[in-house]
Each structure stands twice: as C-alpha cells, then as structure tokens.
Amino acid sequence: MKNYPNHYNELLRLMKDMGKEIPQQMQGFAELHKSSLTNGALSTSTKELIALAIAIAVRCDGCIAFHVHDAVKAGCTREEVMETIGVAILMGGGPSVVYGCEAMAALNQFVVTEELAK
C-alpha cells in the first residue's frame, strides 16, 4: 500500500520544482486552487470532500493524497470522508471501489500522522 503522507510530501516537492520550470502556470494553478477552496456558500471542508469524490472517480492517486490531507486539515470527520467515498463509488462504479479503498488508506495514514504531530 502506498504511503500517502510520503506521497503527499513528494508531490509538494515536485510541484515546487515544476514551479521553477513553469512559474506562470503553477502560480495560476495555485491561485485557482486557493480561490476554489476558500469558504463561500460552501465551506472549505465541503469543497475538499467534493474534490476528494472527484479524485476517486477520476482515479488520481496524487489528488486523493492532497484532498484527504486537506479534508483532515479542514476538520472533516472520518464519517464525512467515508460517506464521500460512498458517493464517489456511486458515481464511478467498480474502479471507484478500488480508489475508495486507497482514499480510506490515506485517511487512516493522515489521521495517524496528525495525531502524532500533536
């Protein structure tokens, strides 16, 4: 099983490196990310859960790592994340079951990491 906290940190490093190569695109993406997830009519935590469901449905490991991490950081509960996985399975079928399992593994790893950091 993938180590999602390590995967998350490695992707952060790679994105920083890519930002040196294509700074305008990465800055634009960072601004889009920030503005899309800012509290508004929907809370940041709700938006993270939506992003996680999409990540599962489109089968993106890195997106799962980021949005599970950020959902936990935004205060989402285990129950909220698990229900989100259920909705993603509805929309994505069998492959989303597999990626839902990946998201659950990431949740377990990030929650342990968060608890150890306290």
C-alpha positions as CSV (number, residue, x, y, z in Angstrom):
1,M,0.0,0.0,0.0
2,K,1.2,3.5,-0.8
3,N,2.5,5.7,2.0
4,Y,0.2,8.7,1.4
5,P,1.9,11.2,3.7
6,N,5.2,10.5,1.9
7,H,3.4,10.7,-1.5
8,Y,1.9,14.0,-0.5
9,N,5.3,15.4,0.6
10,E,7.0,14.1,-2.6
11,L,4.3,15.7,-4.8
12,L,4.7,19.0,-2.9
13,R,8.5,18.9,-3.7
14,L,7.9,18.0,-7.3
15,M,5.3,20.8,-7.7
16,K,7.8,23.3,-6.2
17,D,10.4,22.1,-8.7
18,M,7.9,22.4,-11.5
19,G,7.1,25.9,-10.4
20,K,10.7,26.8,-11.1
21,E,10.4,25.5,-14.7
22,I,6.9,26.8,-15.5
23,P,6.2,29.5,-12.9
24,Q,3.3,31.2,-14.6
25,Q,1.3,28.1,-15.0
26,M,2.0,26.8,-11.5
27,Q,1.2,30.2,-9.9
28,G,-2.0,30.3,-11.9
29,F,-2.9,26.9,-10.7
30,A,-2.1,27.8,-7.1
31,E,-4.3,30.8,-7.3
32,L,-7.2,28.8,-8.8
33,H,-6.7,26.2,-6.1
34,K,-6.8,28.8,-3.3
35,S,-9.8,30.7,-4.7
36,S,-11.8,27.5,-5.4
37,L,-11.4,26.1,-1.9
38,T,-12.0,29.4,0.1
39,N,-15.0,29.5,2.3
40,G,-18.1,30.8,0.5
41,A,-21.6,29.5,0.0
42,L,-19.8,26.1,0.6
43,S,-17.3,25.6,3.4
44,T,-13.7,24.7,2.6
45,S,-14.3,21.3,4.2
46,T,-17.3,20.6,1.9
47,K,-15.3,21.7,-1.1
48,E,-12.5,19.3,-0.1
49,L,-14.9,16.5,0.2
50,I,-16.2,17.3,-3.3
51,A,-12.7,17.4,-4.7
52,L,-12.0,14.0,-3.0
53,A,-15.0,12.4,-4.6
54,I,-13.9,13.6,-8.0
55,A,-10.3,12.4,-7.3
56,I,-11.7,8.9,-6.5
57,A,-14.0,8.9,-9.6
58,V,-11.2,10.0,-12.0
59,R,-8.7,7.7,-10.3
60,C,-6.0,10.1,-9.3
61,D,-3.7,8.9,-6.6
62,G,-2.0,12.2,-6.1
63,C,-5.3,14.0,-5.9
64,I,-6.5,11.5,-3.3
65,A,-3.4,12.2,-1.3
66,F,-3.9,16.0,-1.4
67,H,-7.6,16.1,-0.8
68,V,-7.6,13.6,2.0
69,H,-4.8,15.5,3.7
70,D,-6.6,18.8,3.2
71,A,-10.0,17.4,4.2
72,V,-8.5,16.2,7.5
73,K,-6.8,19.6,7.9
74,A,-10.1,21.4,7.2
75,G,-11.7,19.4,10.1
76,C,-13.6,16.8,8.2
77,T,-14.6,13.8,10.2
78,R,-13.9,10.2,9.4
79,E,-17.6,9.7,8.8
80,E,-17.7,12.6,6.4
81,V,-14.8,11.2,4.4
82,M,-16.3,7.7,4.4
83,E,-19.6,9.0,3.1
84,T,-17.8,10.9,0.4
85,I,-16.1,7.7,-0.6
86,G,-19.6,6.1,-0.9
87,V,-20.8,8.9,-3.2
88,A,-17.7,8.5,-5.3
89,I,-18.4,4.8,-5.6
90,L,-22.0,5.6,-6.8
91,M,-20.7,7.8,-9.5
92,G,-17.6,5.9,-10.5
93,G,-18.6,2.2,-10.1
94,G,-16.2,-0.6,-9.5
95,P,-13.0,1.3,-10.2
96,S,-14.0,3.8,-7.6
97,V,-14.3,1.0,-5.1
98,V,-10.6,0.4,-5.6
99,Y,-9.7,4.1,-5.4
100,G,-12.1,4.5,-2.4
101,C,-10.0,1.9,-0.6
102,E,-7.0,4.0,-1.5
103,A,-8.7,7.0,0.0
104,M,-9.6,5.1,3.1
105,A,-5.9,4.0,3.5
106,A,-4.8,7.6,3.0
107,L,-7.3,8.8,5.7
108,N,-6.0,6.2,8.1
109,Q,-2.4,7.3,7.5
110,F,-3.1,11.0,7.6
111,V,-5.1,10.7,10.8
112,V,-2.3,8.8,12.5
113,T,0.2,11.4,11.2
114,E,-2.0,14.3,12.5
115,E,-2.3,12.6,15.9
116,L,1.5,12.0,16.2
117,A,2.1,15.7,15.3
118,K,0.1,16.8,18.4
